[in-house]
Amino acid sequence: MPSSVKALGQARPSGAGMAPQTRCCSLAAVQRRLPILAWLPNYSLRWLKMDLVAGLSVGLTVVPQALAYAEVAGLPPQYGLYSAFMGCFVYFFLGTSRDVTLGPTAIMSLLVSFYTFHEPAYAVLLAFLSGCIQLAMGFLHLGFLLDFISYPVIKGFTSAATVTIGFGQIKNLLGLQDIPRQFFLQVYQTFRKVGEIRFVAQSTRRRGGRCRQNVQGEGMRAGPPLVRLLQMKNRQEMLLEGPSRKPGRLGGRRSKRAGDAVLGLVCMLLLLVLKLMRDHVPPVHPEMPPGVRLSHGLVWTATTGRNALVVSFAALIAYSFEVTGYQPFILTGQTAEGLPPVRIPPFSVTTANGTVSFTEMVQDMGAGLAVVPLMGLLESIAVAKSFASQGGYRVDSNQELLAIGLTNVLGSLVSSYPVTGSFGRTAVNAQSGVCTPAGGLVTGVLVLLSLDYLTSLFYYIPKSALAAVIIMAVAPLFDTRVFGTLWRVKSAVRHPGRDPGVCADPAALRGQTQDAGVRGPGAGPAAGQRPAVPRGGGPPGGDHHPGPGSIAPVSAASPPRSAILECSHVCSVDSTVVLGLEELLEDFHRRGVTLALVGLQVPVLRVLLSADLKGLQYFSTLEEAEKSLLQEPGTQPYNVGEDSIPEHKVALLKA
């Protein structure tokens, strides 16, 4: 889709670097704030077809995931759907990535659960305040601050969240009851009770009408705000979940249910098989017979919408037992029907004995007002940059801040909790061939239709099936390779009495090579000119003079063929720099640019060689690098190896 990439790329001029060159009312400035104006005039019927397919595929994924993530957040299931549609419409106008989808995610749901005490009023207010903070960061161009969060911190947090979320769903997967939420007690009680599972069926006679949409604690006793909130939570759970937790004939609420365990494990197996099928489906070729193409389309549809398919399968089984009068599964229960009302976020919570004020609510949320906005931004921008790099287009971090901030602010008006970019659904969007952010409109409409017409059917969805969806969704977030990387790449110890040096920022280097011409051997009018030599570090994303770690903006008549990074002042690197350099090498390779490092100190060279970076080229001097890089295409490049390293450095590396 080169044309769509070109259109999207026009909407992504350089953030701060373009500011002095464009007036605030120019067409380029307007397109920066409304990227839709860049690609909408070129919209075609082919793009519409691809966006429809992608939007439907993501919609079939987001509806069951939204119901499941509401369970992780400790909120009634409808709040997951309330949070799943606003981002689709906002990102249509403000988004700078054709692939990204905004909505509830596993990590954000976990944070919401921790900082809002499972209270809808707190979750909605947190969405509003988080959106205001994110909007302020976007207007102040503070997106570069996210670059200072290191790779080990991100991976450690993500892996810990994956374990916490996944293990927290074991109780629903196996039908265990009375499992505490505190992690270590949860692990202990889960292993203690897992051997006591037995088949239990309960009476399925339903009582009561529609679920109340928002219960705010009538008849609660007086006390501190947090105590009143916990009382409100208990009362709400009794009203919302009472019909589905009614004691059965063969056991009470404390029973361990083999039916849930069997269904949950079967759902996990089905999701795994469908995912493996999706990964190994061969591509379609025009010369294939129509029957083969039709079967390929059916397999692709079933595997892409596997979450909806498996959840529907489980709900059908549960309904079949419902007809018989006995239910071996714990069901989701009644869900508030209809679209959410449009109203301002709750700035206070009224109880029978008093009011929890806005100030008290903010104090109760505490550090969540900083953690939730930052993690939301980090997750969304990381997803956007990852898929933009694969797709060959660019994203504007500050514009992404505005998009996600406005999504949370407007989402709080329809009872949404904080949302961010979803890696799993974005992957589905990209694999479905989406061309523009218009695919999100289809997803948003599908979620609204589900809220308006399908909520009564959500009653029959077993919680074990939703638990299987959550576990399979978060499992890929646990990156086992990071342990090997961190083991091999250890931080070099700074030697006393030496120049402390700097660490080059690979992200800044990559961004500047895209914005400005990098003159290298054979790139400019004179074939013998020196390559651009980056030296050290400067403020990310802003106008600054060339310094250590930056590339001087120079004009070039043709795209650069190579670039040299002078590293003599860099005396230590860590795993974050190694990861950034690996991504930089891959990015340069895709663009046909050779990156060479010059003057590496022994500790730095030892770390880079231990990381086994693909395509790494090292030279002792700048003249040596120029001589090698000025070779005609087709000649043997000068790759790093023991032969290219002085003998005394080889001895140090072997030691």
Buried (B, 14 or more C-beta within 10 A) or exposed (E): BEEBBBBBBBBBBBBBBBBEEBEEEEEBBBBBBBBBBBBBEBBEEEBBEBBBBBBBBBBBBBBBBBBBBBBBBBBBBBBBBBBBBBBBBBBBBBBBBBBBBBBBBBBBBBBBBBBBBBBBBBBBBBBBBBBBBBBEBBEEBBBBBBBEBBBBEBBEBBBBBBBBBBBBBBBBBBBBBEBEEEEEEBBEBBEEBBEEBEBBBBEBEBEEEEBBBBBBBEEBEEBEBEEBBBBBBEBBBEBBBEBBBBEBEBBEEEBBBBBBBBBBBBBBEBBBEBBEBBEEEEEEEEEBEEEEEEEBEEBBBBBBBBBBBBBBBBBEBBBEBBEEEBBBBBBBBBBBBEEBEEEEBBEEBEBEEEEBEBEBBBEBBEEBBEBBBBBBBBBBBBBBBBBBBEBBBBBBBBBBBBBBBBBBBBBBBBBBBBBBBBBBBBBBBBBBBBBBBBBBBBBBBBBBEBBEEEBEEBBBBBBBBBBBBBBBBBBEBBEEEBEEBBEBBEBBEEEEEEEEBBBBBBBBBBBBBEBBBBBBBBBBEEEEBBBBBBBBBBEBBEEBEBBBBBBBBBEBEEEBBBBBBBBBBBBBBBBBBBBBBBBBBBBBEEEEBBBBBBBBBBBBBBBBBBBEBEBBBBBBEBEBBBEBBBEEEEEEEBEBEEEBBEEEBBEBBEE
